[in-house]
Amino acid sequence: MYKTERLKVFSANLPFLVSVNIGISTILVISGIYDGISTDKLFWMLSIYAVSALRLFFHYGISSTNPHKLDFHFFGVVLAGVVWASYPYLFHQNFTIKQEMVALIIFCGMSGGSASLLSADLRSSIAFTTITVIPFCLVLMGMGPDEKAIGIMGIGYAIALCLSAVRSSTFIINSIRSQLHVESLVANLESEVEKRTAKILTLEQRDMLTGLYNRTSFTTKVEMVQDQAFEQPNNIETFIHINLEAFHIINDNYGHEFGDLVLTLIGKRLTNIDKYYGSVSARWGNDEFIIYLSTQSTYTVNEYIDLVREKLSEPIQHNNIRVSLTFHIGYFDGSEPMPILRAIKNAQLAMNDGKKNHIRVRAFDQDIQDQYERKEYLRLEMLKAIENQTFFMNYQPIVDIKTQRIHSFEALVRWKVAGEPIAPDEFIAIAEENGLITDLGKLIMKMSLMALNRVNQRHPQVAISINVSAIEFEHDEFIDYLDFLIHQYSIITQNIHLEITETAMISNLARLSNVIKRLKNKGIMISVDDFGTGFSSISVLKNLSVDFIKIDKTYVDDICSNEKDQSIVSAVTKMAHTINSKVIAEGVELPEQLAILRSSDVDFIQGYLFSKPVSFETMLTQLAYE
């Protein structure tokens, strides 16, 4: 490394040195300082020219990458020194003391300049000085007293020049070392910056846990692959959406550290598959993955999906923990160009449909497309309906089983789109999936309490039961908005019955229990709807002071012919009465059902036997006949 840098310094000074050699030699011969021009002197001058030409050849003709180039230059310096040293040997016989003095001054001056200019190569600097000055001085010392004095003086000056050359060479070497050190630091810094930049790019493009592409970089990578495969005919592009089933249970049972290990191993398995098939895998969500595959046949697609299922389902063992993973897979394939995000959406729709219908692998088809288009159509219509408040309410009486008098009404939201009635199960699900349930719930609450206000002006004892989703209960503004409506419409809080399904209550118990207790403190009644479909315990219902338990219609439908249903209804009623809750039986349509429910001590009934859901005006009419 140092030799290369020394060569650069040496080469930078060489053309000037050669020019000085040529200039001085020409002046010595042509100027007539030493008895005019002679043939011998001309030959000597031509020798200087020849050596100078050779040195220039070494400079320009030999590549700087040649490891021996500095050695060639040293050889040229030695030749130049020998030719210069020959001048006084050849001609000093005729020199006067003055001419000898002049010659020594010239040689010492040239050596002095060379000591600095040749210092990048110490051997060249010392060699030139030694060859040109010292031999001539020794010759002078062997002559008369005056010449001897001149020679001793020349030897001293030569030694000084050599010491100066050593100092200059040391300075050059240290300068080169410092420069290389600085360059090394800069190079290391640049390398570190490049590494960190590459790491940042990797972090931007890759999921840190699995090593797979992230959502943003996945689409970019797929576009690159699509561009490369553009010219292939009959190409089938497949997008596969994978959902790891019950991943939250793994985290809950074994901890997030083990959960992270599971995700890491899934990433490694998908990466290995990608290497073999040229597919592109990404982590799409917490427990979701997306894969892009470009193939020439549907057979390969099916083979690939089977391989993915096989590899991902292999058990994961860590210490004493062993789990076998299960997945829901949806995929979309097609030969026609389609926006990437749309294709991914189709694969996700297929996965969701398979998950809903308990199908492990589901291909996107026209049925799924039709369902999606209908949901999207209803979603857009729902946005307008909520803004324009075009939903409306029906009210179904809840009747005291003993007196056959109306105790309360359940408020049931209804909706029509272009004259078509939309089933509540359908549009409520769409509202929950698209984050519209809170706005819809506020509208239902407002319409229901407006109706309750008008009813209570004539019938202050009548209550209205309002269905509330778990999402609404969990919303921070739910109780504040309810308080606002209560004060706005001057509502008797005991006449508000809020219904939440048993399944929703149990799955969100930790969050909902606090809200339910706050509502109870305001005097609001709480009903547990669809009782029997979940797994709530008596102690939970008791602690929450639930006011009403509504027995699901499925237990009432066959109560006349199924003794187990009779026993369940009877047992639930006794249990409810034990914790001071009232029982409402839903879906009562036959007198025989009513008779059995009455004998089981059920408190209230609701169903077509008494009345179907009716409009607000009909509700007032029913109350007028009470």
LOFILO-202076 format. One record per residue (C-alpha): residue number from 0; x, y, z; chain; residue in three letters. Coordinates in steps of 0.5 Angstrom, whole numbers, plus 500, padded with zeros to 3 digits. Layout:
residues N
R:n:east:north:up:chain:res
R:NUM:X:Y:Z:A:ALA
...
***
This chain:
residues 626
R:n:east:north:up:chain:res
R:0:500:500:500:A:MET
R:1:506:505:502:A:TYR
R:2:510:503:496:A:LYS
R:3:504:505:491:A:THR
R:4:503:512:495:A:GLU
R:5:511:513:494:A:ARG
R:6:511:511:487:A:LEU
R:7:505:517:486:A:LYS
R:8:509:522:490:A:VAL
R:9:516:520:486:A:PHE
R:10:512:520:479:A:SER
R:11:509:527:480:A:ALA
R:12:517:530:481:A:ASN
R:13:520:526:476:A:LEU
R:14:518:530:469:A:PRO
R:15:521:536:473:A:PHE
R:16:528:532:475:A:LEU
R:17:529:530:468:A:VAL
R:18:528:537:465:A:SER
R:19:533:539:470:A:VAL
R:20:538:534:468:A:ASN
R:21:537:536:461:A:ILE
R:22:537:543:462:A:GLY
R:23:544:543:466:A:ILE
R:24:547:538:462:A:SER
R:25:546:542:456:A:THR
R:26:548:549:459:A:ILE
R:27:555:545:462:A:LEU
R:28:556:543:455:A:VAL
R:29:554:549:450:A:ILE
R:30:556:555:455:A:SER
R:31:563:554:454:A:GLY
R:32:564:554:462:A:ILE
R:33:569:549:461:A:TYR
R:34:573:551:455:A:ASP
R:35:568:550:450:A:GLY
R:36:564:545:446:A:ILE
R:37:568:538:445:A:SER
R:38:566:532:442:A:THR
R:39:567:528:448:A:ASP
R:40:563:533:452:A:LYS
R:41:557:532:446:A:LEU
R:42:557:525:447:A:PHE
R:43:557:526:455:A:TRP
R:44:551:530:454:A:MET
R:45:547:525:449:A:LEU
R:46:549:520:454:A:SER
R:47:545:524:459:A:ILE
R:48:539:525:454:A:TYR
R:49:539:518:453:A:ALA
R:50:538:516:460:A:VAL
R:51:533:522:461:A:SER
R:52:529:518:455:A:ALA
R:53:530:512:459:A:LEU
R:54:527:515:465:A:ARG
R:55:521:518:462:A:LEU
R:56:520:511:459:A:PHE
R:57:520:508:465:A:PHE
R:58:515:513:468:A:HIS
R:59:510:513:462:A:TYR
R:60:511:506:459:A:GLY
R:61:510:502:465:A:ILE
R:62:504:501:468:A:SER
R:63:503:504:475:A:SER
R:64:500:497:477:A:THR
R:65:507:494:476:A:ASN
R:66:510:492:483:A:PRO
R:67:517:493:480:A:HIS
R:68:516:500:477:A:LYS
R:69:519:504:483:A:LEU
R:70:525:499:482:A:ASP
R:71:526:501:475:A:PHE
R:72:526:508:477:A:HIS
R:73:531:507:482:A:PHE
R:74:535:504:476:A:PHE
R:75:534:510:472:A:GLY
R:76:537:514:478:A:VAL
R:77:543:510:479:A:VAL
R:78:544:511:471:A:LEU
R:79:543:518:471:A:ALA
R:80:548:519:477:A:GLY
R:81:553:515:474:A:VAL
R:82:553:519:468:A:VAL
R:83:553:525:472:A:TRP
R:84:559:523:476:A:ALA
R:85:563:521:470:A:SER
R:86:563:528:468:A:TYR
R:87:569:530:473:A:PRO
R:88:572:524:472:A:TYR
R:89:573:525:464:A:LEU
R:90:574:532:464:A:PHE
R:91:577:534:471:A:HIS
R:92:585:534:469:A:GLN
R:93:584:541:465:A:ASN
R:94:580:544:471:A:PHE
R:95:582:550:475:A:THR
R:96:581:550:482:A:ILE
R:97:575:555:480:A:LYS
R:98:572:550:475:A:GLN
R:99:573:544:480:A:GLU
R:100:569:549:485:A:MET
R:101:564:550:480:A:VAL
R:102:563:543:479:A:ALA
R:103:562:541:486:A:LEU
R:104:557:547:487:A:ILE
R:105:553:544:481:A:ILE
R:106:553:537:483:A:PHE
R:107:552:539:491:A:CYS
R:108:546:543:488:A:GLY
R:109:543:538:484:A:MET
R:110:544:533:490:A:SER
R:111:540:537:494:A:GLY
R:112:534:538:490:A:GLY
R:113:534:531:489:A:SER
R:114:534:529:496:A:ALA
R:115:528:533:497:A:SER
R:116:525:531:490:A:LEU
R:117:527:524:490:A:LEU
R:118:525:523:498:A:SER
R:119:519:519:496:A:ALA
R:120:524:513:495:A:ASP
R:121:530:514:500:A:LEU
R:122:535:509:496:A:ARG
R:123:534:513:490:A:SER
R:124:536:520:494:A:SER
R:125:542:517:498:A:ILE
R:126:544:513:491:A:ALA
R:127:544:520:487:A:PHE
R:128:548:524:492:A:THR
R:129:553:519:494:A:THR
R:130:554:517:486:A:ILE
R:131:555:524:484:A:THR
R:132:558:528:490:A:VAL
R:133:562:523:494:A:ILE
R:134:567:520:489:A:PRO
R:135:569:527:486:A:PHE
R:136:570:529:493:A:CYS
R:137:575:523:494:A:LEU
R:138:579:525:488:A:VAL
R:139:579:532:490:A:LEU
R:140:582:530:497:A:MET
R:141:588:526:493:A:GLY
R:142:590:532:490:A:MET
R:143:593:538:492:A:GLY
R:144:592:542:499:A:PRO
R:145:586:546:496:A:ASP
R:146:583:541:492:A:GLU
R:147:583:537:499:A:LYS
R:148:580:542:503:A:ALA
R:149:574:543:497:A:ILE
R:150:574:535:497:A:GLY
R:151:573:535:505:A:ILE
R:152:568:540:504:A:MET
R:153:564:537:499:A:GLY
R:154:564:530:503:A:ILE
R:155:561:534:509:A:GLY
R:156:556:537:505:A:TYR
R:157:554:530:502:A:ALA
R:158:553:527:509:A:ILE
R:159:548:533:510:A:ALA
R:160:545:532:504:A:LEU
R:161:544:524:506:A:CYS
R:162:541:526:513:A:LEU
R:163:536:531:510:A:SER
R:164:534:526:505:A:ALA
R:165:533:521:511:A:VAL
R:166:529:527:514:A:ARG
R:167:525:528:508:A:SER
R:168:523:521:506:A:SER
R:169:521:520:514:A:THR
R:170:516:526:513:A:PHE
R:171:514:523:506:A:ILE
R:172:512:516:509:A:ILE
R:173:509:519:515:A:ASN
R:174:505:524:511:A:SER
R:175:503:518:506:A:ILE
R:176:501:514:513:A:ARG
R:177:497:519:515:A:SER
R:178:493:520:509:A:GLN
R:179:492:513:508:A:LEU
R:180:490:512:515:A:HIS
R:181:485:518:514:A:VAL
R:182:483:515:507:A:GLU
R:183:482:508:511:A:SER
R:184:477:512:516:A:LEU
R:185:473:515:511:A:VAL
R:186:473:508:507:A:ALA
R:187:471:505:514:A:ASN
R:188:466:510:515:A:LEU
R:189:463:510:508:A:GLU
R:190:463:502:509:A:SER
R:191:459:503:515:A:GLU
R:192:454:508:512:A:VAL
R:193:453:503:507:A:GLU
R:194:452:497:511:A:LYS
R:195:447:501:516:A:ARG
R:196:443:504:509:A:THR
R:197:443:497:507:A:ALA
R:198:440:495:514:A:LYS
R:199:435:500:514:A:ILE
R:200:433:498:507:A:LEU
R:201:432:491:509:A:THR
R:202:428:494:515:A:LEU
R:203:424:498:511:A:GLU
R:204:423:492:506:A:GLN
R:205:422:486:511:A:ARG
R:206:418:484:517:A:ASP
R:207:423:484:522:A:MET
R:208:420:478:526:A:LEU
R:209:419:473:520:A:THR
R:210:424:476:515:A:GLY
R:211:419:476:509:A:LEU
R:212:417:482:505:A:TYR
R:213:412:487:509:A:ASN
R:214:406:490:506:A:ARG
R:215:409:496:502:A:THR
R:216:415:492:499:A:SER
R:217:411:486:497:A:PHE
R:218:407:490:492:A:THR
R:219:413:493:489:A:THR
R:220:417:486:489:A:LYS
R:221:411:483:485:A:VAL
R:222:411:488:480:A:GLU
R:223:418:487:479:A:MET
R:224:417:479:478:A:VAL
R:225:411:481:473:A:GLN
R:226:415:485:469:A:ASP
R:227:420:480:468:A:GLN
R:228:414:475:466:A:ALA
R:229:411:479:462:A:PHE
R:230:413:476:455:A:GLU
R:231:411:469:458:A:GLN
R:232:404:467:454:A:PRO
R:233:399:463:458:A:ASN
R:234:402:465:465:A:ASN
R:235:397:464:471:A:ILE
R:236:398:469:477:A:GLU
R:237:396:466:484:A:THR
R:238:395:470:490:A:PHE
R:239:394:466:496:A:ILE
R:240:392:469:503:A:HIS
R:241:394:465:509:A:ILE
R:242:391:466:516:A:ASN
R:243:394:462:522:A:LEU
R:244:388:459:526:A:GLU
R:245:387:461:534:A:ALA
R:246:394:464:534:A:PHE
R:247:392:468:540:A:HIS
R:248:391:462:544:A:ILE
R:249:398:460:543:A:ILE
R:250:400:467:545:A:ASN
R:251:396:466:551:A:ASP
R:252:398:459:553:A:ASN
R:253:405:459:552:A:TYR
R:254:407:467:552:A:GLY
R:255:409:472:546:A:HIS
R:256:416:469:546:A:GLU
R:257:414:462:544:A:PHE
R:258:409:466:539:A:GLY
R:259:414:470:536:A:ASP
R:260:418:463:535:A:LEU
R:261:412:460:531:A:VAL
R:262:412:466:527:A:LEU
R:263:419:466:525:A:THR
R:264:419:459:523:A:LEU
R:265:413:460:519:A:ILE
R:266:417:465:516:A:GLY
R:267:423:461:515:A:LYS
R:268:419:455:512:A:ARG
R:269:416:460:507:A:LEU
R:270:422:463:505:A:THR
R:271:425:456:503:A:ASN
R:272:419:455:499:A:ILE
R:273:420:461:495:A:ASP
R:274:427:459:494:A:LYS
R:275:425:453:490:A:TYR
R:276:418:456:487:A:TYR
R:277:420:463:486:A:GLY
R:278:414:465:489:A:SER
R:279:414:472:494:A:VAL
R:280:411:471:501:A:SER
R:281:410:477:506:A:ALA
R:282:407:478:512:A:ARG
R:283:400:481:511:A:TRP
R:284:398:482:519:A:GLY
R:285:399:479:526:A:ASN
R:286:397:472:524:A:ASP
R:287:396:473:516:A:GLU
R:288:401:472:510:A:PHE
R:289:400:473:503:A:ILE
R:290:404:469:497:A:ILE
R:291:405:471:490:A:TYR
R:292:406:465:485:A:LEU
R:293:407:465:477:A:SER
R:294:406:459:474:A:THR
R:295:404:456:467:A:GLN
R:296:398:451:470:A:SER
R:297:393:450:475:A:THR
R:298:396:443:477:A:TYR
R:299:402:447:479:A:THR
R:300:398:452:483:A:VAL
R:301:394:446:487:A:ASN
R:302:401:442:488:A:GLU
R:303:404:449:491:A:TYR
R:304:398:450:496:A:ILE
R:305:399:443:498:A:ASP
R:306:406:443:499:A:LEU
R:307:405:450:503:A:VAL
R:308:399:446:507:A:ARG
R:309:404:440:509:A:GLU
R:310:410:445:511:A:LYS
R:311:406:450:515:A:LEU
R:312:403:444:519:A:SER
R:313:409:441:521:A:GLU
R:314:409:441:529:A:PRO
R:315:413:446:532:A:ILE
R:316:417:443:538:A:GLN
R:317:421:448:543:A:HIS
R:318:423:445:550:A:ASN
R:319:417:442:552:A:ASN
R:320:412:445:548:A:ILE
R:321:410:442:542:A:ARG
R:322:404:445:537:A:VAL
R:323:401:443:531:A:SER
R:324:399:449:527:A:LEU
R:325:392:450:523:A:THR
R:326:391:455:517:A:PHE
R:327:385:457:513:A:HIS
R:328:387:459:506:A:ILE
R:329:384:463:500:A:GLY
R:330:387:464:493:A:TYR
R:331:385:467:487:A:PHE
R:332:388:466:480:A:ASP
R:333:387:468:473:A:GLY
R:334:391:470:467:A:SER
R:335:388:477:466:A:GLU
R:336:392:483:468:A:PRO
R:337:389:485:475:A:MET
R:338:391:491:480:A:PRO
R:339:395:487:485:A:ILE
R:340:391:490:491:A:LEU
R:341:385:487:488:A:ARG
R:342:387:480:487:A:ALA
R:343:390:480:494:A:ILE
R:344:383:482:496:A:LYS
R:345:380:477:492:A:ASN
R:346:384:472:496:A:ALA
R:347:382:475:503:A:GLN
R:348:375:474:501:A:LEU
R:349:376:467:499:A:ALA
R:350:380:466:506:A:MET
R:351:374:469:510:A:ASN
R:352:369:465:506:A:ASP
R:353:372:459:507:A:GLY
R:354:373:461:515:A:LYS
R:355:366:462:515:A:LYS
R:356:364:456:512:A:ASN
R:357:369:451:516:A:HIS
R:358:373:450:509:A:ILE
R:359:380:450:510:A:ARG
R:360:382:451:503:A:VAL
R:361:377:456:499:A:ARG
R:362:378:458:491:A:ALA
R:363:375:465:489:A:PHE
R:364:369:464:485:A:ASP
R:365:363:468:482:A:GLN
R:366:359:467:489:A:ASP
R:367:364:470:493:A:ILE
R:368:365:476:488:A:GLN
R:369:357:476:488:A:ASP
R:370:357:477:496:A:GLN
R:371:363:482:496:A:TYR
R:372:359:486:491:A:GLU
R:373:353:486:495:A:ARG
R:374:356:487:501:A:LYS
R:375:360:493:498:A:GLU
R:376:353:496:495:A:TYR
R:377:350:495:502:A:LEU
R:378:356:499:505:A:ARG
R:379:355:505:501:A:LEU
R:380:348:505:501:A:GLU
R:381:348:504:509:A:MET
R:382:353:510:509:A:LEU
R:383:348:514:506:A:LYS
R:384:342:511:510:A:ALA
R:385:346:513:516:A:ILE
R:386:347:520:514:A:GLU
R:387:340:521:512:A:ASN
R:388:337:517:517:A:GLN
R:389:333:513:513:A:THR
R:390:333:507:518:A:PHE
R:391:326:506:521:A:PHE
R:392:324:502:527:A:MET
R:393:319:497:529:A:ASN
R:394:317:494:536:A:TYR
R:395:315:488:538:A:GLN
R:396:311:487:545:A:PRO
R:397:314:483:551:A:ILE
R:398:308:481:555:A:VAL
R:399:307:479:562:A:ASP
R:400:305:471:561:A:ILE
R:401:300:471:567:A:LYS
R:402:296:478:566:A:THR
R:403:297:478:558:A:GLN
R:404:298:485:558:A:ARG
R:405:304:489:555:A:ILE
R:406:310:490:559:A:HIS
R:407:315:493:554:A:SER
R:408:317:493:547:A:PHE
R:409:323:491:544:A:GLU
R:410:326:496:539:A:ALA
R:411:328:493:532:A:LEU
R:412:331:496:527:A:VAL
R:413:329:496:520:A:ARG
R:414:332:498:513:A:TRP
R:415:330:498:506:A:LYS
R:416:334:499:500:A:VAL
R:417:330:501:493:A:ALA
R:418:324:498:496:A:GLY
R:419:328:491:498:A:GLU
R:420:327:489:505:A:PRO
R:421:334:488:508:A:ILE
R:422:335:482:513:A:ALA
R:423:337:485:520:A:PRO
R:424:342:480:521:A:ASP
R:425:345:482:514:A:GLU
R:426:346:489:515:A:PHE
R:427:348:489:522:A:ILE
R:428:354:484:520:A:ALA
R:429:356:489:514:A:ILE
R:430:356:495:519:A:ALA
R:431:360:491:524:A:GLU
R:432:365:489:519:A:GLU
R:433:366:496:516:A:ASN
R:434:366:500:523:A:GLY
R:435:359:503:522:A:LEU
R:436:356:500:528:A:ILE
R:437:357:505:532:A:THR
R:438:354:510:528:A:ASP
R:439:348:506:527:A:LEU
R:440:347:504:534:A:GLY
R:441:347:512:536:A:LYS
R:442:342:512:531:A:LEU
R:443:338:506:533:A:ILE
R:444:339:509:540:A:MET
R:445:336:516:538:A:LYS
R:446:330:513:535:A:MET
R:447:328:508:540:A:SER
R:448:329:514:546:A:LEU
R:449:325:519:542:A:MET
R:450:319:513:541:A:ALA
R:451:320:512:549:A:LEU
R:452:319:519:550:A:ASN
R:453:312:519:546:A:ARG
R:454:310:513:549:A:VAL
R:455:311:515:556:A:ASN
R:456:307:521:556:A:GLN
R:457:301:517:555:A:ARG
R:458:304:510:559:A:HIS
R:459:309:512:564:A:PRO
R:460:310:504:566:A:GLN
R:461:312:502:559:A:VAL
R:462:319:500:557:A:ALA
R:463:323:499:551:A:ILE
R:464:328:494:550:A:SER
R:465:334:496:545:A:ILE
R:466:339:491:542:A:ASN
R:467:347:494:543:A:VAL
R:468:353:491:540:A:SER
R:469:359:489:544:A:ALA
R:470:363:494:540:A:ILE
R:471:358:500:542:A:GLU
R:472:359:498:549:A:PHE
R:473:366:498:549:A:GLU
R:474:366:505:545:A:HIS
R:475:369:510:550:A:ASP
R:476:363:515:548:A:GLU
R:477:357:510:549:A:PHE
R:478:355:512:556:A:ILE
R:479:356:520:555:A:ASP
R:480:352:519:549:A:TYR
R:481:346:515:552:A:LEU
R:482:346:520:558:A:ASP
R:483:346:526:553:A:PHE
R:484:339:523:550:A:LEU
R:485:336:521:557:A:ILE
R:486:337:528:559:A:HIS
R:487:334:531:552:A:GLN
R:488:328:527:552:A:TYR
R:489:327:526:559:A:SER
R:490:327:519:560:A:ILE
R:491:326:515:566:A:ILE
R:492:332:510:566:A:THR
R:493:328:504:569:A:GLN
R:494:324:504:562:A:ASN
R:495:331:503:558:A:ILE
R:496:333:496:557:A:HIS
R:497:339:495:554:A:LEU
R:498:340:488:551:A:GLU
R:499:347:484:549:A:ILE
R:500:348:477:547:A:THR
R:501:350:472:552:A:GLU
R:502:356:470:547:A:THR
R:503:358:478:546:A:ALA
R:504:358:479:554:A:MET
R:505:362:473:555:A:ILE
R:506:367:474:550:A:SER
R:507:368:481:553:A:ASN
R:508:367:480:560:A:LEU
R:509:373:484:563:A:ALA
R:510:371:490:559:A:ARG
R:511:363:490:559:A:LEU
R:512:363:488:566:A:SER
R:513:365:495:568:A:ASN
R:514:360:499:563:A:VAL
R:515:354:494:565:A:ILE
R:516:355:496:573:A:LYS
R:517:356:504:571:A:ARG
R:518:349:503:567:A:LEU
R:519:346:499:573:A:LYS
R:520:348:505:578:A:ASN
R:521:344:510:573:A:LYS
R:522:338:505:574:A:GLY
R:523:338:502:567:A:ILE
R:524:336:495:566:A:MET
R:525:340:490:563:A:ILE
R:526:338:484:559:A:SER
R:527:342:478:557:A:VAL
R:528:339:476:550:A:ASP
R:529:340:469:546:A:ASP
R:530:341:466:553:A:PHE
R:531:343:458:552:A:GLY
R:532:348:460:546:A:THR
R:533:354:462:550:A:GLY
R:534:357:459:556:A:PHE
R:535:356:464:562:A:SER
R:536:356:462:569:A:SER
R:537:351:464:574:A:ILE
R:538:356:467:578:A:SER
R:539:357:472:573:A:VAL
R:540:350:474:572:A:LEU
R:541:349:475:579:A:LYS
R:542:355:479:580:A:ASN
R:543:353:484:574:A:LEU
R:544:345:484:577:A:SER
R:545:342:482:570:A:VAL
R:546:335:484:570:A:ASP
R:547:332:480:565:A:PHE
R:548:335:473:561:A:ILE
R:549:332:472:555:A:LYS
R:550:331:464:553:A:ILE
R:551:333:463:546:A:ASP
R:552:328:461:540:A:LYS
R:553:332:455:539:A:THR
R:554:329:452:546:A:TYR
R:555:322:454:545:A:VAL
R:556:321:452:538:A:ASP
R:557:321:444:540:A:ASP
R:558:319:445:547:A:ILE
R:559:312:441:546:A:CYS
R:560:316:435:543:A:SER
R:561:323:435:546:A:ASN
R:562:323:434:554:A:GLU
R:563:330:436:554:A:LYS
R:564:328:443:552:A:ASP
R:565:323:443:557:A:GLN
R:566:328:441:562:A:SER
R:567:333:447:560:A:ILE
R:568:327:452:560:A:VAL
R:569:325:450:567:A:SER
R:570:332:450:569:A:ALA
R:571:334:456:567:A:VAL
R:572:328:460:570:A:THR
R:573:329:457:576:A:LYS
R:574:336:459:576:A:MET
R:575:334:466:574:A:ALA
R:576:329:467:579:A:HIS
R:577:335:465:584:A:THR
R:578:339:471:582:A:ILE
R:579:333:475:582:A:ASN
R:580:333:476:574:A:SER
R:581:326:475:570:A:LYS
R:582:326:470:564:A:VAL
R:583:323:472:557:A:ILE
R:584:322:467:552:A:ALA
R:585:323:469:545:A:GLU
R:586:319:466:539:A:GLY
R:587:313:464:542:A:VAL
R:588:308:462:536:A:GLU
R:589:303:457:539:A:LEU
R:590:298:456:545:A:PRO
R:591:302:450:547:A:GLU
R:592:308:453:547:A:GLN
R:593:305:458:552:A:LEU
R:594:302:453:556:A:ALA
R:595:309:450:558:A:ILE
R:596:312:456:559:A:LEU
R:597:307:458:564:A:ARG
R:598:308:452:567:A:SER
R:599:315:453:568:A:SER
R:600:314:460:571:A:ASP
R:601:317:464:565:A:VAL
R:602:315:471:567:A:ASP
R:603:314:474:560:A:PHE
R:604:314:472:553:A:ILE
R:605:315:475:546:A:GLN
R:606:313:472:539:A:GLY
R:607:308:472:534:A:TYR
R:608:303:468:538:A:LEU
R:609:301:475:541:A:PHE
R:610:304:480:536:A:SER
R:611:309:481:530:A:LYS
R:612:314:487:530:A:PRO
R:613:309:493:529:A:VAL
R:614:310:500:527:A:SER
R:615:310:506:532:A:PHE
R:616:303:508:531:A:GLU
R:617:301:501:531:A:THR
R:618:304:500:538:A:MET
R:619:301:506:541:A:LEU
R:620:294:503:538:A:THR
R:621:296:496:542:A:GLN
R:622:297:500:548:A:LEU
R:623:291:504:548:A:ALA
R:624:287:497:548:A:TYR
R:625:291:495:555:A:GLU
***
